[in-house]
C-alpha cells in the first residue's frame, strides 16, 4: 500500500458517489426505547474513521459549505446538551451487538444566516463519538461524565472488535419545537452521521471492502490506474419531532427511484417558478454501481408554492395534508442526500490532501468583514447596476460594469416607475430594486477598505468627528482613515466613491469622462467625482533632482497628494501605474490594486509565465514566493499578478495580497502598506520608477484617452 498521490494542479477526481436507501423495514442502530431514529441512506467510503471525524468537525465549523443560505458559524462556549449520551452505550442494532462509543469531543456553534432579515440564527451542538477500542498506534482523548477530557491509554485490541470500528457524529439544534428551525436547517430534532467498518453483517465484502491494515491516511495510488480502496461505510440518520409528518410511525420512503441534481444549488425551469432555490439538492441515487447515474435537476418549492400546488390539485383536506407531508418529506430526503454526498466528497478530498485554490481573510478577518458587509449592503440595498430603463419594453444591458442605472437622469427622476425614500443614498435614488452583483462588489470593496483603514490608521478623536459635520452616529465614525483622503483612479460609475463618501469618508474619484449616473448622486458625492484627462507620464518630473526638490511642472495637476490612499478598482490601463504613482508624494502613499484587464505601462501584458527577477526582498521559498496562495497552474492573469507584485517590490513595497470576497473571477487585491526601504533606498526606488516613465515617453505609446461615442 502506498500513500495517495498529492492532487494535481487542477484538482483531483473524486470517485463516483453511489448511495443506497435503507429498506423500509430497517431499524437505525441509534434507536432506543425512547427515541426511534430513521435511517435514510448509506454509502461505501474511501477514508478511515479519523478522516470521517475531522471532516465533519470542519463542516460543523463551516456550515456555509453545506448551504448558501448560511453565512458562517460563530463558536459558542460548551454547555450541557440534553440527551448528549444518545447513541452511545446501551443502544443496539438488528444483529444484537451494542454500540459502545466514547464521547471524544463536543463543539457548539451559532449558525449565522446570510439573510438575517429573512432567516433566524440557530445554536447547534455537535457531539463526536468513536469506538472504545481503537486499532490506531496512539492513545486518544475521551470526555468523561463531568465534561472533562481524559487520555485513554493504548490497550490490547480484540481482533473481532477491531473489525467493528465505529464513529458517530450527532448534530443537535437547540430548539424547543420545529417552528424554531430556520429554513436552511433540516426540520428534525437531531441528525447523525455514522461510520462503520464494512463486514458481512452490514453488506461488506471481506475480499474487497475489508478495512486496510495500513496506517490511516494510506490508500492505493490512483495514478497507477487502480480504484481507491473502500475503507468503511457512512450513513445518515435523523430523529424527527414527535408531531412532525416525518415521525417514526410512518415508514421511511423508498428513495431508489429518486433522482436529484448533484449540485446543491441546482435549479430547473418549472411551470411554477419557485420563489427560492434549495441549497441542498443532491445527486441521483443508483443501486447499480456499474451504470452512470442520470442527474436531472431538483427543485424544492417554497411553502407558498407548495400550498398553491396542493390546493389546485385536490379539494379534499385529507389529500391536501397528505401531499403537504409528502412535499416536506421529499425536501428532507433531498437534504439528507446532499449532506451525505458533501461528507463523501470532502472526506475523500481531505484524504488526498486537497487544498483550497484561494485563501481568503489573510489581511482582514472574515467575521468582521461579513458583519460590516451585511450592514452596508442593507444600507445601500437600493443601488442596482442593471435596473431597466423606465417604460422600456426590453432591457439592453450596455456597459453593465460602468453604469448604475440605465436611462438619462431626467427620465429616471420623472418616471413613476421608481419610489423614493430616505437612506444613506440621496432621495433621488430608486429604492424598489434589489442590489445586483456589481453593487455587491463595490459594497464588499468598501467594507474591506473601511476595516483595512481601521487597522492602518489611528482612531479619530472627538474633535475630528465633530469637524466632519456628522448627520448620524455610525459605529465606524471613530475608525481610522487616511488623513489626506482616498483617491480612486478610474472610478467609472462612481459607486465605490459614493458608498465611501456617504459613510463619512473623504476622497475623490477621477475618470476620463463623467457618467450618466453622476448627476443622480447626492451633491456631496457629485463634488467628489472629477472628470479629468489622465495623462500619467506628465505627472512625473523630468529628472531625479526635480523629484528630490519636490517642485516640477504639472505637479499641481497630479491627483496623488500627500497622505492619501490610492485605489485602483479594475482601473484597466491605470493598474500598473499605481506602484509608480505611490512614490510621487514626499512620503510614499499606500494603495490597493484590484487588477482586471492585463496592461503594462503602455501596452498589453501577454506573458504566459512570468518569472520575477531576483530581489533581496522577494518572498522567500519558505513564504511560498510570489505565487504562494495563487491558483495552481499557468495563466496570464497569474503571471500579471506576479509582475505587479514585482513592480511594487521595486517601488519599495512588501508583497501582500488578499483574495477578496467579491463576485468576480479576478478578485485578487494587491495591497501596498509596508515598506522595506530607508530614506536613501526610497531615492533608488524613484530612480527606477523615473527610468520606467522615461521609457514610456521615448516610445510614445501611451495615449491619453479622448471622449468618444455618445454621452456617458
C-alpha positions as CSV (number, residue, x, y, z in Angstrom):
1,X,0.0,0.0,0.0
2,X,1.2,3.5,-0.8
3,X,0.2,6.9,0.3
4,X,-2.2,8.7,-2.0
5,X,-0.7,10.9,-4.6
6,X,-1.0,14.6,-4.0
7,X,-3.7,16.2,-6.0
8,X,-2.7,17.6,-9.4
9,X,-2.5,21.3,-10.0
10,X,-6.0,21.4,-11.5
11,X,-7.6,19.4,-8.7
12,X,-8.5,15.7,-8.4
13,X,-11.3,13.3,-9.4
14,X,-13.5,12.1,-6.6
15,X,-14.7,8.5,-7.0
16,X,-18.3,8.2,-8.1
17,X,-20.9,8.6,-5.2
18,X,-23.3,5.6,-5.1
19,X,-25.7,6.0,-2.1
20,X,-28.3,3.3,-1.4
21,X,-31.5,3.9,0.5
22,X,-32.3,1.7,3.5
23,X,-35.3,-0.8,3.1
24,X,-38.5,0.4,4.8
25,X,-38.2,-2.3,7.4
26,X,-34.7,-1.2,8.5
27,X,-34.1,-0.1,12.1
28,X,-31.5,2.5,12.9
29,X,-28.6,1.3,15.2
30,X,-29.1,4.6,17.0
31,X,-32.7,3.8,18.1
32,X,-33.6,3.3,21.7
33,X,-36.8,2.7,23.6
34,X,-37.2,6.5,24.0
35,X,-36.0,7.7,20.6
36,X,-36.8,6.0,17.3
37,X,-34.3,7.2,14.6
38,X,-35.0,7.0,10.9
39,X,-32.1,5.6,8.7
40,X,-32.1,7.3,5.3
41,X,-29.0,6.4,3.2
42,X,-25.7,4.6,3.3
43,X,-22.7,4.5,1.0
44,X,-19.2,3.0,0.9
45,X,-16.4,5.5,1.5
46,X,-12.7,5.6,0.9
47,X,-11.5,7.3,4.1
48,X,-10.8,6.0,7.6
49,X,-12.6,6.9,10.8
50,X,-10.1,9.6,11.7
51,X,-10.8,11.5,8.4
52,X,-14.6,11.0,9.0
53,X,-14.4,12.7,12.4
54,X,-12.1,15.6,11.2
55,X,-14.2,16.2,8.1
56,X,-17.4,16.5,10.0
57,X,-15.7,18.8,12.5
58,X,-14.6,21.0,9.6
59,X,-18.1,21.0,8.1
60,X,-19.6,21.8,11.6
61,X,-17.4,24.8,11.9
62,X,-18.0,25.9,8.3
63,X,-21.7,25.1,7.6
64,X,-21.7,27.6,4.7
65,X,-20.2,24.7,2.7
66,X,-23.5,22.9,3.0
67,X,-25.9,25.7,2.4
68,X,-25.6,29.0,0.5
69,X,-28.2,30.4,2.9
70,X,-25.7,30.2,5.8
71,X,-23.1,32.9,6.3
72,X,-20.8,31.2,8.8
73,X,-20.8,29.6,12.3
74,X,-19.7,31.5,15.3
75,X,-18.2,29.3,18.2
76,X,-20.1,29.2,21.5
77,X,-19.0,28.0,24.9
78,X,-19.8,24.5,25.7
79,X,-22.9,23.7,27.7
80,X,-24.8,20.6,28.8
81,X,-26.8,19.3,25.9
82,X,-29.9,17.3,26.7
83,X,-29.6,13.8,25.5
84,X,-25.8,14.1,24.9
85,X,-25.4,10.4,25.6
86,X,-27.9,9.4,22.9
87,X,-26.5,6.9,20.6
88,X,-23.8,5.6,22.9
89,X,-23.6,2.8,25.4
90,X,-26.8,0.8,25.5
91,X,-28.4,1.1,22.1
92,X,-28.5,-1.9,19.8
93,X,-28.9,-2.8,16.2
94,X,-30.6,-5.7,14.4
95,X,-27.6,-8.0,14.9
96,X,-27.8,-7.5,18.6
97,X,-24.3,-6.1,19.1
98,X,-24.1,-2.9,21.2
99,X,-22.8,0.4,20.2
100,X,-20.0,1.0,22.7
101,X,-18.8,4.5,21.9
102,X,-16.9,7.2,23.8
103,X,-17.7,10.9,23.6
104,X,-14.4,12.3,22.5
105,X,-15.3,15.9,21.5
106,X,-18.1,18.4,21.7
107,X,-18.5,21.6,19.5
108,X,-21.1,24.3,20.0
109,X,-21.7,26.9,17.3
110,X,-24.3,29.5,16.3
111,X,-25.3,29.4,12.7
112,X,-25.5,32.8,11.2
113,X,-27.9,33.3,8.2
114,X,-26.8,35.1,5.0
115,X,-30.1,36.9,5.0
116,X,-30.7,37.9,8.7
117,X,-33.9,39.7,8.0
118,X,-35.4,36.6,6.5
119,X,-33.8,33.7,8.5
120,X,-33.0,33.5,12.1
121,X,-29.9,32.4,13.9
122,X,-29.6,28.8,15.3
123,X,-27.5,27.4,18.1
124,X,-26.3,23.9,17.4
125,X,-24.3,21.3,19.4
126,X,-22.2,18.7,17.7
127,X,-21.1,15.5,19.5
128,X,-18.3,13.3,18.3
129,X,-18.1,9.6,19.3
130,X,-15.8,6.8,18.4
131,X,-15.2,3.1,19.4
132,X,-14.0,2.4,22.8
133,X,-11.2,0.1,21.5
134,X,-9.0,1.6,18.8
135,X,-6.6,-0.1,16.4
136,X,-4.5,3.0,15.9
137,X,-1.0,3.2,17.2
138,X,-1.7,6.1,19.7
139,X,-4.0,7.0,22.6
140,X,-6.9,9.3,22.2
141,X,-8.9,11.8,24.3
142,X,-12.2,11.0,25.9
143,X,-14.8,13.2,27.6
144,X,-16.0,11.8,30.9
145,X,-19.4,12.2,32.6
146,X,-18.3,15.6,34.1
147,X,-17.4,17.0,30.7
148,X,-13.6,16.8,31.2
149,X,-11.2,15.4,28.8
150,X,-9.0,12.5,29.9
151,X,-6.4,10.4,28.0
152,X,-7.3,6.8,27.1
153,X,-4.2,4.7,27.1
154,X,-3.5,2.2,24.3
155,X,-4.6,-1.3,25.1
156,X,-4.8,-4.7,23.7
157,X,-7.2,-4.9,20.8
158,X,-9.7,-7.7,20.4
159,X,-9.3,-8.9,16.8
160,X,-13.1,-9.3,16.4
161,X,-13.8,-5.8,17.9
162,X,-11.1,-4.4,15.6
163,X,-13.2,-5.4,12.6
164,X,-16.2,-3.4,14.0
165,X,-14.7,0.0,14.5
166,X,-17.3,2.8,14.5
167,X,-17.6,6.5,14.7
168,X,-20.7,8.7,15.2
169,X,-21.4,12.4,14.9
170,X,-24.7,13.9,16.2
171,X,-25.8,17.4,15.3
172,X,-28.4,18.8,17.7
173,X,-30.3,22.1,17.0
174,X,-31.0,23.8,20.3
175,X,-34.8,24.4,19.9
176,X,-38.0,23.5,21.7
177,X,-40.1,22.7,18.7
178,X,-39.9,22.5,14.9
179,X,-41.3,26.0,14.4
180,X,-38.0,27.4,15.7
181,X,-36.0,25.6,13.0
182,X,-34.9,28.1,10.2
183,X,-35.4,27.3,6.6
184,X,-31.7,26.5,5.9
185,X,-31.7,23.6,8.5
186,X,-33.5,20.2,8.2
187,X,-36.7,20.2,10.3
188,X,-35.6,17.4,12.7
189,X,-34.7,17.1,16.4
190,X,-31.3,15.6,15.6
191,X,-29.3,14.4,12.6
192,X,-26.5,11.9,12.8
193,X,-23.7,10.5,10.6
194,X,-22.3,7.0,11.3
195,X,-19.0,5.5,10.1
196,X,-18.7,1.7,10.3
197,X,-16.2,-0.9,9.3
198,X,-17.6,-3.0,6.4
199,X,-18.1,-6.6,7.2
200,X,-20.6,-9.4,6.4
201,X,-23.2,-8.1,8.8
202,X,-23.6,-4.7,7.0
203,X,-23.2,-5.7,3.4
204,X,-19.4,-5.5,3.1
205,X,-17.3,-7.9,1.0
206,X,-14.4,-9.2,3.1
207,X,-12.3,-9.6,0.0
208,X,-12.7,-6.2,-1.5
209,X,-14.1,-4.0,1.3
210,X,-12.3,-5.1,4.4
211,X,-10.5,-2.3,6.3
212,X,-6.9,-1.6,5.4
213,X,-4.2,-2.9,7.8
214,X,-2.0,0.0,6.8
215,X,-1.8,3.2,9.0
216,X,-4.6,5.6,8.5
217,X,-4.3,8.0,5.6
218,X,-2.8,5.5,3.2
219,X,-4.6,4.4,0.1
220,X,-4.0,2.9,-3.3
221,X,-2.2,5.2,-5.7
222,X,-4.8,6.4,-8.2
223,X,-2.2,7.4,-10.7
224,X,-1.5,3.7,-11.2
225,X,-5.0,3.2,-12.5
226,X,-6.3,1.2,-9.6
227,X,-9.5,2.2,-7.8
228,X,-9.2,3.7,-4.3
229,X,-9.8,1.2,-1.6
230,X,-13.1,1.1,0.3
231,X,-12.3,1.8,3.9
232,X,-15.8,1.8,5.5
233,X,-19.4,2.7,5.2
234,X,-21.0,6.1,6.0
235,X,-24.7,6.6,6.7
236,X,-27.1,9.3,7.7
237,X,-30.0,9.1,10.2
238,X,-32.4,11.6,11.7
239,X,-34.6,11.9,14.7
240,X,-37.9,13.5,13.8
241,X,-40.0,15.8,16.0
242,X,-42.8,13.8,17.7
243,X,-45.5,15.8,15.9
244,X,-43.6,16.0,12.7
245,X,-45.0,14.4,9.5
246,X,-41.7,12.6,9.3
247,X,-42.2,10.8,12.7
248,X,-41.3,7.2,13.1
249,X,-44.9,6.0,12.8
250,X,-44.5,6.4,9.0
251,X,-42.2,4.0,7.2
252,X,-39.1,5.6,5.6
253,X,-39.7,6.3,1.9
254,X,-38.1,4.2,-0.8
255,X,-35.5,6.5,-2.5
256,X,-34.4,4.1,-5.1
257,X,-36.1,5.9,-8.0
258,X,-35.4,9.4,-6.7
259,X,-33.1,11.4,-8.9
260,X,-31.5,14.7,-7.8
261,X,-29.1,17.3,-9.1
262,X,-25.6,16.7,-8.0
263,X,-25.1,20.5,-7.4
264,X,-26.6,21.6,-4.1
265,X,-27.7,24.9,-5.6
266,X,-29.1,23.5,-8.9
267,X,-32.4,24.6,-10.2
268,X,-34.5,23.7,-13.2
269,X,-37.3,25.6,-15.0
270,X,-40.8,24.7,-14.0
271,X,-44.3,25.8,-14.9
272,X,-44.5,27.3,-11.4
273,X,-41.3,29.2,-10.9
274,X,-40.1,28.6,-7.3
275,X,-39.5,31.7,-5.2
276,X,-36.2,30.4,-3.9
277,X,-33.9,27.6,-4.6
278,X,-32.8,24.7,-2.4
279,X,-29.2,24.9,-1.2
280,X,-29.1,21.2,-0.7
281,X,-30.3,19.5,-3.9
282,X,-28.1,16.4,-4.3
283,X,-27.2,13.7,-6.9
284,X,-29.2,10.7,-8.1
285,X,-29.3,7.5,-6.2
286,X,-28.4,4.4,-8.2
287,X,-28.2,0.9,-6.8
288,X,-26.4,-0.3,-9.9
289,X,-22.9,0.9,-9.5
290,X,-21.9,-0.2,-13.0
291,X,-24.2,2.4,-14.6
292,X,-23.6,6.1,-14.6
293,X,-26.5,7.8,-12.7
294,X,-28.6,10.3,-14.5
295,X,-28.8,13.7,-13.0
296,X,-31.9,15.8,-13.8
297,X,-32.3,18.9,-11.7
298,X,-34.2,19.0,-8.5
299,X,-36.4,21.8,-7.3
300,X,-37.6,22.4,-3.7
301,X,-40.7,24.6,-3.8
302,X,-41.3,27.2,-1.1
303,X,-44.1,26.7,1.4
304,X,-46.4,29.2,-0.6
305,X,-45.7,27.5,-3.9
306,X,-46.3,24.0,-2.4
307,X,-49.6,25.1,-0.8
308,X,-50.9,26.6,-4.1
309,X,-49.9,23.5,-6.0
310,X,-51.7,21.2,-3.5
311,X,-54.8,23.3,-3.3
312,X,-55.1,23.3,-7.1
313,X,-54.8,19.6,-7.3
314,X,-57.4,18.4,-4.8
315,X,-60.4,19.7,-2.9
316,X,-60.2,17.1,-0.2
317,X,-58.5,18.3,3.0
318,X,-57.1,14.9,3.8
319,X,-55.4,14.6,0.4
320,X,-54.1,18.1,0.8
321,X,-52.5,17.3,4.1
322,X,-51.0,14.1,2.7
323,X,-49.5,15.9,-0.2
324,X,-48.1,18.6,2.1
325,X,-46.5,15.9,4.3
326,X,-45.0,14.2,1.2
327,X,-43.5,17.5,0.0
328,X,-41.9,18.1,3.4
329,X,-40.6,14.5,3.4
330,X,-39.2,14.9,-0.1
331,X,-37.3,18.0,0.9
332,X,-35.9,16.3,3.9
333,X,-34.8,13.3,1.8
334,X,-33.0,15.6,-0.7
335,X,-31.3,17.4,2.2
336,X,-30.0,14.1,3.7
337,X,-28.8,13.0,0.3
338,X,-26.9,16.3,-0.3
339,X,-25.4,16.2,3.3
340,X,-24.1,12.7,2.8
341,X,-22.6,13.4,-0.6
342,X,-20.8,16.5,0.9
343,X,-19.3,14.3,3.6
344,X,-18.3,11.8,1.0
345,X,-16.6,14.3,-1.2
346,X,-14.9,16.4,1.5
347,X,-13.7,13.3,3.3
348,X,-12.0,12.0,0.2
349,X,-10.6,15.4,-0.5
350,X,-9.1,15.6,3.0
351,X,-7.6,12.1,2.5
352,X,-5.7,13.0,-0.7
353,X,-4.6,16.4,0.7
354,X,-6.9,18.8,-1.1
355,X,-6.2,22.5,-0.5
356,X,-8.4,25.4,-1.4
357,X,-7.5,27.2,-4.6
358,X,-7.8,30.6,-3.0
359,X,-7.2,31.6,0.7
360,X,-9.4,34.4,2.0
361,X,-9.2,36.6,5.1
362,X,-5.5,36.9,5.4
363,X,-5.4,40.7,5.9
364,X,-9.0,41.4,7.2
365,X,-10.7,38.9,9.5
366,X,-13.7,37.1,7.9
367,X,-16.2,37.7,10.7
368,X,-15.5,41.5,10.9
369,X,-15.8,41.8,7.1
370,X,-19.0,39.8,6.8
371,X,-20.7,41.7,9.6
372,X,-19.8,45.1,8.1
373,X,-20.7,43.9,4.6
374,X,-24.2,42.9,5.7
375,X,-24.7,46.3,7.3
376,X,-23.5,48.2,4.3
377,X,-25.4,46.0,1.9
378,X,-28.6,46.8,3.8
379,X,-27.9,50.5,4.0
380,X,-27.2,50.6,0.2
381,X,-29.7,47.9,-0.9
382,X,-31.3,50.3,-3.4
383,X,-28.3,50.5,-5.7
384,X,-28.6,48.3,-8.8
385,X,-26.3,48.4,-11.8
386,X,-28.8,46.6,-14.0
387,X,-32.0,48.5,-13.5
388,X,-34.0,48.7,-16.7
389,X,-34.9,51.9,-18.5
390,X,-38.3,53.2,-17.2
391,X,-41.2,52.3,-19.5
392,X,-38.9,50.4,-21.8
393,X,-40.2,47.2,-23.4
394,X,-36.8,45.5,-23.3
395,X,-33.7,45.7,-21.3
396,X,-30.4,46.5,-23.1
397,X,-27.5,45.7,-20.8
398,X,-24.9,48.1,-22.2
399,X,-21.8,48.9,-20.3
400,X,-23.1,47.0,-17.3
401,X,-19.9,47.3,-15.2
402,X,-19.7,51.1,-15.6
403,X,-23.3,52.3,-15.1
404,X,-25.5,52.1,-12.1
405,X,-28.8,52.8,-13.8
406,X,-29.8,52.9,-17.5
407,X,-31.6,55.9,-18.9
408,X,-31.0,59.6,-18.6
409,X,-31.2,61.4,-15.3
410,X,-34.3,63.3,-16.3
411,X,-36.2,60.2,-17.4
412,X,-35.3,58.5,-14.1
413,X,-36.4,61.4,-11.9
414,X,-39.6,62.0,-13.8
415,X,-40.7,58.3,-14.0
416,X,-43.4,56.9,-11.7
417,X,-41.7,53.5,-12.0
418,X,-39.5,54.3,-9.1
419,X,-40.3,55.2,-5.5
420,X,-38.1,57.4,-3.3
421,X,-37.2,57.2,0.3
422,X,-34.7,58.5,2.8
423,X,-31.5,56.4,3.0
424,X,-27.7,56.9,3.2
425,X,-28.1,57.5,-0.6
426,X,-29.8,60.6,-2.0
427,X,-33.6,60.9,-2.0
428,X,-33.4,60.9,-5.8
429,X,-32.1,57.3,-5.9
430,X,-34.5,54.5,-6.9
431,X,-35.4,52.2,-4.0
432,X,-37.7,49.5,-5.3
433,X,-35.0,47.4,-6.8
434,X,-32.6,44.9,-5.3
435,X,-28.8,45.1,-5.1
436,X,-27.1,43.5,-8.1
437,X,-23.8,41.7,-8.1
438,X,-22.0,44.8,-9.3
439,X,-23.5,46.8,-6.4
440,X,-22.5,43.9,-4.1
441,X,-18.9,44.1,-5.4
442,X,-18.5,47.7,-4.6
443,X,-20.1,47.3,-1.2
444,X,-17.7,44.5,-0.4
445,X,-14.7,46.5,-1.5
446,X,-15.9,49.5,0.6
447,X,-16.3,47.2,3.6
448,X,-12.7,45.8,3.1
449,X,-11.2,49.3,2.8
450,X,-13.0,50.6,5.9
451,X,-11.7,47.7,8.0
452,X,-8.2,47.9,6.5
453,X,-8.0,51.6,7.2
454,X,-9.2,51.0,10.8
455,X,-6.2,48.8,11.2
456,X,-3.7,51.0,9.4
457,X,-4.5,54.5,10.9
458,X,-5.1,55.8,14.4
459,X,-8.7,56.2,15.7
460,X,-10.3,59.6,15.3
461,X,-10.7,61.9,18.2
462,X,-14.0,63.5,19.2
463,X,-12.9,66.9,17.7
464,X,-12.1,65.3,14.3
465,X,-15.5,63.6,14.3
466,X,-17.3,66.9,15.1
467,X,-15.4,68.6,12.3
468,X,-16.9,66.2,9.8
469,X,-20.4,67.6,10.3
470,X,-21.9,64.2,11.1
471,X,-25.7,63.8,10.4
472,X,-26.0,60.5,12.1
473,X,-23.9,58.4,14.5
474,X,-22.3,55.4,13.0
475,X,-20.0,52.7,14.5
476,X,-17.2,53.5,12.1
477,X,-17.2,57.3,12.6
478,X,-14.3,56.8,15.1
479,X,-12.3,54.4,12.9
480,X,-9.0,55.5,11.4
481,X,-8.8,56.6,7.8
482,X,-6.2,58.3,5.5
483,X,-5.6,61.9,6.6
484,X,-5.5,63.1,3.0
485,X,-8.5,61.0,1.9
486,X,-8.7,58.4,-0.7
487,X,-8.0,58.7,-4.5
488,X,-9.9,56.3,-6.8
489,X,-8.3,56.4,-10.2
490,X,-10.6,55.3,-13.0
491,X,-13.6,55.4,-10.7
492,X,-16.1,54.7,-13.6
493,X,-19.7,54.9,-12.4
494,X,-18.5,56.3,-9.1
495,X,-20.4,53.8,-7.0
496,X,-17.5,52.9,-4.7
497,X,-16.8,56.6,-4.2
498,X,-20.4,57.2,-3.4
499,X,-20.6,54.5,-0.8
500,X,-17.4,55.7,1.0
501,X,-18.4,59.3,0.9
502,X,-22.0,58.6,2.1
503,X,-20.5,56.7,5.1
504,X,-18.4,59.7,6.2
505,X,-15.1,59.1,4.4
506,X,-13.3,61.9,2.5
507,X,-11.9,61.3,-1.0
508,X,-12.0,61.9,-4.8
509,X,-12.8,59.8,-7.7
510,X,-11.2,60.6,-11.1
511,X,-12.4,59.5,-14.5
512,X,-11.8,60.5,-18.1
513,X,-15.4,61.4,-18.7
514,X,-18.4,61.8,-16.5
515,X,-21.0,59.1,-16.4
516,X,-24.8,59.5,-16.8
517,X,-25.1,58.2,-13.2
518,X,-23.1,61.0,-11.7
519,X,-25.9,63.6,-11.6
520,X,-28.1,61.2,-9.8
521,X,-25.8,61.1,-6.7
522,X,-26.2,63.4,-3.7
523,X,-24.4,66.7,-4.0
524,X,-21.6,65.6,-1.7
525,X,-20.8,62.6,-3.9
526,X,-21.0,64.7,-7.1
527,X,-18.4,67.1,-5.6
528,X,-16.1,64.1,-5.1
529,X,-16.3,62.9,-8.7
530,X,-14.0,64.7,-11.0
531,X,-13.7,64.5,-14.8
532,X,-10.0,64.6,-15.7
533,X,-8.0,63.6,-18.8
534,X,-5.4,61.4,-17.0
535,X,-2.0,61.9,-18.6
536,X,0.1,59.8,-16.2
537,X,3.6,60.4,-17.7
538,X,3.1,64.2,-17.4
539,X,2.6,63.9,-13.6
540,X,6.2,62.8,-13.1
541,X,9.3,65.1,-13.1
542,X,11.9,65.1,-15.8
543,X,14.9,64.4,-13.5
544,X,15.6,62.9,-10.1
545,X,16.8,66.3,-8.9
546,X,13.4,67.8,-9.6
547,X,11.9,64.9,-7.7
548,X,14.3,65.5,-4.7
549,X,13.3,69.2,-4.7
550,X,9.6,68.4,-4.8
551,X,9.0,71.1,-7.5
552,X,8.3,70.4,-11.2
553,X,6.0,71.4,-13.9
554,X,2.5,69.8,-13.9
555,X,2.9,68.6,-10.3
556,X,-0.2,70.5,-9.4
557,X,-2.2,68.5,-12.0
558,X,-1.3,65.3,-10.3
559,X,-4.2,63.7,-8.4
560,X,-1.9,61.9,-5.9
561,X,-1.4,64.2,-2.9
562,X,0.3,63.8,0.4
563,X,-1.1,61.4,3.0
564,X,-3.7,59.9,0.5
565,X,-4.6,56.3,-0.1
566,X,-4.7,55.1,-3.8
567,X,-7.4,52.8,-5.1
568,X,-7.3,51.0,-8.4
569,X,-10.6,49.3,-8.7
570,X,-10.4,47.4,-12.1
571,X,-8.7,50.5,-13.4
572,X,-7.6,48.9,-16.7
573,X,-4.6,50.8,-18.2
574,X,-4.1,52.7,-14.9
575,X,-3.5,49.5,-12.9
576,X,0.3,49.1,-13.5
577,X,0.9,52.8,-12.8
578,X,-0.2,52.7,-9.1
579,X,3.2,51.4,-7.7
580,X,4.9,54.3,-9.5
581,X,2.3,56.9,-8.6
582,X,2.6,56.0,-4.9
583,X,6.2,57.4,-5.0
584,X,5.2,60.9,-6.1
585,X,4.5,62.4,-2.6
586,X,7.4,63.1,-0.4
587,X,6.4,60.2,1.8
588,X,5.2,57.2,-0.4
589,X,1.5,56.6,0.0
590,X,-0.1,53.1,0.3
591,X,-2.5,51.6,-2.3
592,X,-5.0,48.8,-3.0
593,X,-4.8,47.5,-6.6
594,X,-7.6,45.2,-7.9
595,X,-6.3,44.0,-11.4
596,X,-8.7,43.0,-14.1
597,X,-7.6,43.7,-17.7
598,X,-3.9,43.0,-18.4
599,X,-1.9,46.0,-19.2
600,X,1.7,47.2,-18.9
601,X,2.6,50.9,-18.7
602,X,1.9,51.4,-22.4
603,X,0.9,48.1,-23.9
604,X,-0.8,44.8,-23.3
605,X,0.6,42.3,-20.9
606,X,0.8,39.0,-22.8
607,X,3.4,36.9,-20.9
608,X,2.0,33.5,-20.1
609,X,4.5,32.5,-17.4
610,X,6.4,35.4,-15.8
611,X,9.5,34.8,-13.6
612,X,10.2,37.7,-11.4
613,X,13.9,38.8,-11.4
614,X,15.9,38.3,-8.2
615,X,15.4,40.9,-5.5
616,X,16.7,40.9,-1.9
617,X,13.1,41.3,-0.6
618,X,11.4,38.7,-2.8
619,X,9.2,36.4,-0.7
620,X,11.4,33.5,0.4
621,X,10.7,29.9,-0.6
622,X,9.5,29.3,3.0
623,X,6.9,32.0,2.4
624,X,6.0,30.5,-0.9
625,X,7.4,33.2,-3.1
626,X,5.1,35.5,-5.2
627,X,2.9,32.6,-6.3
628,X,2.0,31.3,-2.8
629,X,-1.7,31.1,-2.4
630,X,-2.5,31.9,-6.0
631,X,-4.4,29.4,-8.2
632,X,-2.3,26.5,-9.3
633,X,-1.3,26.1,-13.0
634,X,-0.2,28.6,-15.6
635,X,-2.2,31.6,-16.7
636,X,-1.6,35.2,-17.9
637,X,-3.7,36.6,-15.0
638,X,-1.5,34.8,-12.5
639,X,1.7,36.0,-14.3
640,X,0.2,39.5,-14.3
641,X,-0.3,39.4,-10.5
642,X,3.3,38.3,-10.0
643,X,4.5,41.1,-12.3
644,X,2.5,43.7,-10.5
645,X,3.9,42.4,-7.2
646,X,7.5,42.7,-8.5
647,X,6.7,46.3,-9.7
648,X,5.5,47.0,-6.1
649,X,8.7,45.5,-4.7
650,X,10.8,47.7,-6.9
651,X,8.8,50.7,-5.7
652,X,9.7,49.8,-2.1
653,X,6.5,47.9,-1.0
654,X,6.5,44.4,0.6
655,X,4.3,41.9,-1.2
656,X,0.8,41.4,0.2
657,X,-2.3,40.1,-1.4
658,X,-5.8,39.2,-0.5
659,X,-8.4,37.1,-2.3
660,X,-11.4,39.4,-1.8
661,X,-14.9,38.1,-1.2
662,X,-16.4,39.7,-4.2
663,X,-18.4,38.2,-7.1
664,X,-15.6,38.2,-9.6
665,X,-13.3,35.6,-11.1
666,X,-10.5,38.1,-10.9
667,X,-11.0,39.0,-7.2
668,X,-7.4,39.4,-6.1
669,X,-6.3,42.6,-4.4
670,X,-2.6,43.7,-4.1
671,X,-2.0,45.7,-1.0
672,X,0.9,48.1,-0.5
673,X,1.1,49.3,3.1
674,X,4.5,48.1,4.4
675,X,7.8,49.4,3.1
676,X,11.2,47.7,3.2
677,X,13.1,50.9,2.3
678,X,15.1,53.6,4.2
679,X,15.1,57.2,3.1
680,X,18.1,56.6,0.9
681,X,16.5,53.5,-0.6
682,X,13.4,55.5,-1.4
683,X,15.5,57.5,-3.8
684,X,16.7,54.4,-5.5
685,X,13.1,53.3,-6.0
686,X,12.2,56.7,-7.5
687,X,15.2,56.4,-9.9
688,X,13.8,53.0,-11.1
689,X,10.3,54.5,-11.5
690,X,11.7,57.5,-13.4
691,X,13.6,55.3,-15.8
692,X,10.3,53.4,-16.5
693,X,8.5,56.6,-17.1
694,X,11.2,57.9,-19.4
695,X,11.0,54.7,-21.4
696,X,7.2,55.3,-21.9
697,X,7.9,58.8,-23.0
698,X,10.5,57.7,-25.5
699,X,8.3,55.0,-27.0
700,X,5.4,57.5,-27.2
701,X,2.9,54.6,-27.0
702,X,1.0,56.0,-24.0
703,X,-2.0,57.9,-25.3
704,X,-4.4,60.0,-23.2
705,X,-7.9,58.7,-23.9
706,X,-10.3,61.1,-25.5
707,X,-14.0,61.3,-25.1
708,X,-15.8,59.3,-27.7
709,X,-19.2,58.0,-28.6
710,X,-22.5,59.1,-27.0
711,X,-23.0,60.7,-23.7
712,X,-21.9,58.6,-20.7
